[in-house]
Amino acid sequence: MALWGHHDFRRLWLGDTISQFGSTIGLTVIPLLAAGALQATPFEMGLLAAAGTMAFLLIGLPAGVWVDRMRRKPLMITMDVVRAALMLSVPLAWWMDVLDLPQLIIVSLAVGVCTVFFDVAYQSYLPSLVGRDQLVEGNSKLQASMSVAEVSGPAIGGYVAQFLGAANGVLATGLGYLSSAFFLSRIKIVETVPERHPDPHLRREIMEGLRFVFGNATLRKIVACTGTSNFFHGIQNAVSVLFLLRVAGLSEGTAGLIFSASGVGGVLGAMVAHRLGVLIGQARLIWFVPLLTWPFVLLMPFTKPGWGIVFAMAGLAVSAFGVVVYNVGQVSYRQAICPDHLLGRMNASIRWVVWGATPLGALLGGGLGSWIGIVPTLWVSLIGSVAGMGWVLFSPLRSMRDLPATSSVEAHG
């Protein structure tokens, strides 16, 4: 059955789409709020960027065990409601004239904790909702929603920050999380209560997930590729807003417009990922498409006011096309090969590495930005993120065309 006719998937899709719009607006306006109204330094921007993903490094592994022990839909709904309350505290503090940088960092860190649980549960929930034979199509549609939000979210956030104040833009994030919770609650399929391990042991269950991931040669390469690229993208996160506002001399609205260009490429990538996988092979989405597209991000440092914004917009759009196609391929691959009882721990183990690398990169980016300058730091981040693809270029994926059809792949390939 095509997923267009899958009522529960449509509810998941709609809730996720609304949530993504709120999230992309929030991810744009919070750094703008810190850099503009609160006059954050490069090091402080690095701390703020790190806070958003630090939770993946701190609690990512035990989160996978806990997700495998409970039903995933109620967990996702709870995390949405908590994230909404946290984000809505930002405009409230702004209106009361008590907002400061420590609150932004604490909110970002706490939202990150909720996001760890939501994302691990979400990626573990999809196979049981749509079936393993529809994973590429399901992931393509969800990536399309993310990319559509990325097209308009940053631009909306940038102009809201410019004309109405950045704190007001955070409202959309909180409301988006509440809407996501509502639509998730409308899913009618009743989850099976996970079978409890007769002798639960946190450390042993964590190690079982890690052994599955790092015992598989292909998964090791995928994790190394994504982790390397995310580490350097964390460095980029610490300085990209400062580069556009203070070096390139652009307005907040124009900066938001530039960031939305990645969404344009992402939309196209998500729209064609399924068909592209049929045409060239699903496994080739993971290494061949990045080879052709990721290097375009190196155009970003040439950005200047006026027509010069084309460099950043083109670089972000083309590279984002490749990133989305890569993500559709690699997420579908790991969902396809993993047994149901390990999905939470598999996803958590991978995210512990790949998302845990991001705050480390952000902290380094803040330090480098203060030490060697914003532009040299930006170059380091871009070259490093592109180089990350080398892991999958020289991996077992080169000899594969399509993804495995079942979860029977050996965990020690």
Secondary structure, DSSP 8 states (H G I E B T S, - for coil): --GGG-HHHHHHHHHHHHHHHHHHHHHHHHHHHHHTTT---HHHHHHHHHHTTHHHHHHHHHHHHHHHTS-HHHHHHHHHHHHHHHHHHHHHHHHTT---HHHHHHHHHHHHHHHHHHHHHHHHHHHHHH-GGGHHHHHHHHHHHHHHHHHHHHHHHHHHHHHT-HHHHHHHHHHHHHHHHHHHHT-----------SS--HHHHHHHHHHHHHTSHHHHHHHHHHHHHHHHHHHHHHHHHHIIIIIS---HHHHHHHHHHHHHHHHHHHHHHHHHHHHH-TGGGTTHHHHHHGGGGGGGGG--SGGGHHHHHHHHHHHHHHHHHHHHHHHHHHHHHS-GGGHHHHHHHHHHHHTTHHHHHHHHHHHHHHHT-HHHHHHHHHHHHHHTTHHHHTSGGGG-SS--SSS---TT-
